[in-house]
Structures are given as structure tokens and as C-alpha cells.
Amino acid sequence: MTNGVTFGSRHSINDWGLIMTSKSLEEAPPRTNYVEIEGRDGSIDLTEALGEVKYESRTLSFTFELLTPLNFWKIKQEISNYINGRKMKIILDQDPLYYYYGRCKVTSANIERNVGTIEVEAICDPYKMMNIETVVTKQVSTGDTFILNNQRKTVMPIVQSTGNIVFKYNDKQFSIGVTTNYQSPDFMLKEGSNEIEIISGSGTLTFTYREGGL
């Protein structure tokens, strides 16, 4: 496995011949909310007042070296033209199942002792997302139950059905006919195991969603 990075459709090694010498993947800071009340011990924690913890953007930083200095400024220009100021997917060779998504910039470029150095920074969404969507297909009938597993990020799945089916999730019922793109803000998969119960009807249900982790 190589130690490179894909920015959009360009690979740091294969397309630009860059050697990555360091990288920093900052954690996504949680958005905390503490309220101080005079005369009360401690503070009131309202971080999850809206139901779950929210996160700030995270910063990714990379340092690359180029051992062919005669081509350095040409390649630096290619990189700047391609990524500087643009939002794109970022995939690390050592974590190929996931992508980060953020706005990139070239923060510095210089040559010293015949070695060219380029530094790239990206301000990314807090969650890293699976490259491949999760697709779960179930042949169901009244009384069936099954589990949809999900990673950390809460997600709204797209549901397809081949029949008129009523299912229950989180004590709420959802009626779905023959459709290809049913979604509801009340049907959000949480982290872990999400139980689905078929109240009535039969047919094939397909759930499509993209999982994300921190």
C-alpha cells in the first residue's frame, strides 16, 4: 500500500510524483454548550439539547516533497490550478474505504537543497464518509423485524419498495407504496443497531444510505 493522497481525481504520487513526508488529521471538535447559573454548583450542559452532539469542521494538513526540482514550479502550478480554493473528496491510501470532503489550499511551496516542498491544507466536514453506499435489501412480510446497522453519523436513508408496506421505527409508523425514492426526516438512522418492524404488507424493501464516522 502506498502512502499517497487522492485529491478529487488526482493522486499525489501517480500524477505529481510527490512523496508525503508528514500528515496531520485533526479531530473534529465537538460543539459544546455550557451555561453558568449564579448560585448553582457547576454548569448546565446543553451540548445535546438538540438530540445529539454536533461537530466543527476538521483540518487536514499534508507535506510533500518532490525530488526533481527542475520540474518543481511546473508541478506546483499544476497542483495549485487543480486544488487551490476548491472543494473536493480527499482519500488517503492508508484509509481507502473513506473520503473526507473539504476545501483545499496550497499553504506553501519552496525549494531548499534541491528538494522541493509543498504543503497542502484542507478544511473538511467533520465526518469521514464511506466511499461506497450501504445498500440493504430485505424480502418482508407482516411481523418481520430486522436491523439496519449504521456508523456514528445520523443519516436519512432512501427507501425503495415493491409493495404497499407499513413499517415501524422508533415508535413511529411509515407508510410506503411502490416507489423508488422515499425519504422522511422522521426516519433517521442513529449510530448502532436500528430495528425495523413490518406492521403490514409484503414485498421487497431496499434501504440505501452513506455511513460516516469520526
CORZI-V778257 format. One record per backbone hydrogen bond with DSSP energy under -0.5 kcal/mol. NH is the residue of the N-H (numbers start at 1). CO is the residue of the C=O. If there is no record, write none. Layout:
BEGIN
[[NH | CO] [NH | CO]]
END
This chain:
BEGIN
[[4 | 2] [6 | 91] [7 | 5] [7 | 10] [8 | 6] [8 | 89] [9 | 7] [10 | 7] [12 | 5] [15 | 11] [16 | 11] [17 | 13] [18 | 12] [19 | 65] [20 | 3] [20 | 18] [21 | 19] [21 | 63] [22 | 63] [24 | 61] [26 | 24] [26 | 59] [29 | 27] [29 | 57] [31 | 54] [32 | 30] [35 | 44] [36 | 34] [37 | 42] [40 | 37] [44 | 35] [45 | 43] [46 | 33] [46 | 44] [49 | 46] [51 | 48] [56 | 29] [58 | 124] [60 | 122] [61 | 24] [62 | 120] [63 | 22] [64 | 118] [65 | 19] [66 | 116] [71 | 68] [72 | 69] [75 | 71] [76 | 72] [77 | 73] [78 | 74] [79 | 75] [80 | 76] [81 | 77] [82 | 78] [83 | 79] [84 | 79] [84 | 80] [85 | 104] [86 | 83] [88 | 102] [90 | 100] [91 | 6] [93 | 4] [95 | 92] [96 | 93] [98 | 95] [99 | 129] [100 | 90] [102 | 88] [103 | 123] [104 | 86] [105 | 121] [107 | 105] [107 | 119] [108 | 119] [110 | 117] [112 | 115] [115 | 112] [116 | 66] [117 | 110] [118 | 64] [119 | 108] [120 | 62] [121 | 105] [122 | 60] [123 | 103] [124 | 58] [124 | 122] [125 | 101] [128 | 213] [129 | 99] [130 | 211] [131 | 97] [134 | 209] [136 | 207] [138 | 205] [140 | 138] [140 | 203] [143 | 198] [144 | 141] [146 | 196] [148 | 194] [149 | 147] [150 | 192] [153 | 212] [155 | 189] [157 | 155] [158 | 208] [159 | 182] [160 | 206] [161 | 179] [162 | 204] [165 | 163] [165 | 176] [166 | 200] [167 | 174] [168 | 197] [169 | 172] [172 | 169] [174 | 167] [176 | 165] [176 | 174] [179 | 161] [179 | 177] [182 | 159] [187 | 184] [188 | 186] [189 | 155] [192 | 150] [194 | 148] [195 | 193] [196 | 146] [197 | 168] [198 | 144] [199 | 166] [199 | 197] [200 | 166] [203 | 140] [205 | 138] [205 | 203] [206 | 160] [207 | 136] [208 | 158] [209 | 134] [211 | 209] [213 | 128]]
END
